[in-house]
Amino acid sequence: MPVDYGPAMTNNALFWDSLAERYAAQPVANLDAFERKQAITRSHLTPDSRVLEVGCGTGSLALKMAPHAAHIDALDISSEMLRIARGKADAADVTNVAFRQAALDEPLPFEPGTFDSVWAYSILHLVADRPALLARLCTMLKPGGTLISSTVTLGESWIPYRPMLAVMRWAGKAPHVYIVRRDELVQEMEAAAFESVETPDVGAKQIVTFAVARKPA
């Protein structure tokens, strides 16, 4: 089932292309929280793990996790993000990460039940039809496999983000961001056939939801 990235997907790709160099140069906003997320992500890997990452950006997570997995397929819509990611992989001599350009409204080039883990860091709030995407990601997993995600859940805040984001998007300063609450995201994961959905406290901001969900064995 195709997944809608939202209006003007091509423009979204161009937006991320234009941001790639600055994005790559920015330090991690909350390093402690990111390290806790990585530790949990790493705990779900074995040397035989095959992983799919959607929305990989410049490859930071995939390259950090590469020594702990057999193979990682990392996808992103931005060719410039992927160019930087491949350069980083070459510089670090990482050979078990394959970076591919792909949009989530196209069929994923993998057979169902291929992966032990699927990662969706900073991507679900950019997808209009999250339930459809979550269902597709579930089919990509082996029985008992895990979905690990970090999502901006602006619905947890009283700040009027919707009109603010509309203005920023009109000015070309932001992509299309969808407002979602933490409980809504968990319900969508459960509706997509995931079970044991957990949202551990990793020390991130209130508007960031880190979640680990499992496909039934």
C-alpha positions in Angstrom: 0.0 0.0 0.0 1.5 3.4 -1.0 2.2 5.8 1.8 1.6 9.5 1.5 4.6 11.7 2.6 2.2 14.7 2.4 1.8 17.5 -0.1 4.6 18.4 -2.5 6.9 15.4 -1.8 9.3 16.5 -4.4 9.6 19.9 -2.7 10.2 18.1 0.6 13.1 16.2 -1.1 14.5 19.5 -2.4 14.1 21.0 1.1 16.2 18.3 2.7 18.8 18.5 -0.1 19.2 22.2 0.6 19.6 21.6 4.3 21.9 18.6 4.1 25.3 20.4 4.7 24.0 22.4 7.6 22.2 19.4 9.0 25.4 17.3 8.9 27.4 20.1 10.7 24.9 20.6 13.6 25.8 18.9 16.9 23.3 16.6 18.4 20.9 18.8 20.4 20.6 16.4 23.4 23.6 14.1 23.4 22.7 12.3 26.6 19.2 11.4 25.3 20.6 10.3 22.0 23.2 8.1 23.6 20.4 6.4 25.7 18.4 5.9 22.5 21.5 4.3 20.9 22.1 2.0 23.9 18.5 0.7 23.7 18.7 0.3 20.0 22.0 -1.6 20.3 20.5 -3.9 22.9 18.1 -5.2 20.3 21.0 -6.2 17.9 23.0 -9.3 17.5 26.0 -9.9 15.1 23.5 -11.6 12.7 20.9 -8.8 12.7 19.7 -7.4 9.5 18.2 -3.9 9.9 16.1 -1.4 7.9 16.4 2.3 8.7 13.9 4.7 7.1 14.7 8.4 7.0 18.4 7.8 7.7 19.5 11.4 7.0 23.3 11.6 6.9 23.7 8.1 8.3 24.8 8.9 11.9 22.7 6.2 13.6 23.4 3.5 10.9 27.2 4.1 11.0 27.2 4.1 14.8 25.3 0.8 15.0 27.1 -0.9 12.1 29.7 -2.8 14.2 26.8 -4.5 16.1 24.8 -5.8 13.1 25.3 -7.9 10.1 23.8 -5.5 7.6 21.9 -2.3 7.6 19.8 -1.0 4.7 19.4 2.8 5.2 16.9 4.8 3.2 16.3 8.5 2.7 14.5 10.7 0.2 17.4 13.2 0.0 20.2 12.5 -2.5 22.3 15.1 -0.7 21.9 13.5 2.7 22.8 10.2 1.2 25.9 11.7 -0.5 27.2 12.9 2.9 26.3 9.5 4.5 28.2 7.6 1.9 31.2 9.8 2.3 31.2 9.2 6.0 30.9 5.5 5.5 33.9 5.5 3.1 35.9 7.6 5.5 35.2 5.2 8.3 35.6 2.1 6.1 32.1 0.8 6.9 31.1 -1.8 4.4 27.9 -3.3 5.9 25.6 -0.3 5.5 23.9 0.2 2.1 22.5 3.7 1.6 19.6 3.9 -0.9 17.4 6.8 -2.1 13.8 5.9 -1.6 10.5 7.7 -1.0 8.0 6.1 1.3 5.2 6.4 -1.3 7.0 3.8 -3.5 7.3 0.0 -2.8 10.2 -0.9 -0.6 12.7 -3.0 -2.5 12.6 -5.8 0.1 10.7 -9.0 0.7 8.3 -9.2 3.7 9.9 -10.7 6.8 13.4 -9.6 5.8 14.5 -7.6 8.9 15.2 -8.3 12.5 14.8 -4.6 13.4 13.4 -1.5 11.7 14.4 2.0 12.8 12.3 5.2 12.2 14.2 8.1 13.8 12.7 11.6 13.2 10.5 10.5 10.4 7.0 9.4 11.5 5.9 13.0 12.1 6.7 13.8 8.5 4.4 11.1 7.1 0.7 11.9 6.5 -0.5 8.3 6.6 1.4 6.9 9.6 -0.9 4.0 10.1 -0.3 2.7 6.6 3.5 3.2 6.9 3.6 1.4 10.3 1.6 -1.5 8.8 4.1 -1.8 6.0 7.1 -1.6 8.3 5.5 -4.4 10.4 5.4 -6.6 7.3 9.1 -6.0 6.7 10.0 -7.5 10.1 10.5 -11.1 10.9 8.2 -12.5 13.6 9.5 -11.2 17.0 11.3 -8.3 15.3 11.4 -4.8 16.7 10.4 -1.3 15.6 12.4 1.4 17.2 11.4 5.0 16.6 12.0 8.5 17.9 9.1 10.9 16.9 8.4 14.5 17.4 5.0 14.5 19.1 4.0 18.1 19.1 0.5 17.2 20.4 2.0 16.9 23.8 2.6 20.7 24.0 0.3 23.7 24.6 2.3 25.8 22.1 0.3 26.5 18.9 2.7 24.7 16.6 0.2 24.2 13.8 0.0 27.9 12.7 3.6 28.5 13.5 4.7 25.6 11.2 2.3 26.7 8.5 4.0 30.1 8.3 7.5 28.5 8.4 6.5 26.1 5.7 5.1 28.9 3.6 8.5 30.7 4.0 10.4 27.6 3.0 11.9 27.2 6.5 10.2 23.9 7.4 8.9 20.7 5.8 5.3 19.5 6.3 5.1 18.4 9.9 2.1 16.5 11.2 0.9 17.1 14.8 0.6 13.8 16.8 0.2 12.9 20.5 2.2 10.2 22.2 -0.9 8.1 23.0 -2.1 8.5 19.5 1.2 7.2 18.1 1.1 4.2 20.5 -2.4 3.4 19.4 -1.4 3.5 15.7 1.5 1.1 16.4 -0.9 -1.3 18.2 -3.4 -1.0 15.3 -0.6 -1.9 12.9 -0.2 -5.3 14.8 2.7 -4.3 17.0 2.6 -5.5 20.6 4.4 -4.6 23.8 4.8 -1.0 22.8 7.0 0.8 25.3 8.0 4.5 25.5 11.0 4.5 27.9 12.1 7.8 29.4 15.5 8.6 27.7 15.7 12.1 29.0 14.4 13.7 25.8 12.1 16.7 25.6 8.5 16.2 26.3 7.6 16.6 22.6 9.9 13.7 21.6 8.5 10.1 22.0 11.0 7.3 21.9 9.2 4.0 21.3 10.1 0.3 21.1 7.5 -2.1 19.7 7.6 -5.8 18.8 6.0 -7.8 16.0 4.3 -10.8 17.5 6.3 -14.0 17.3 
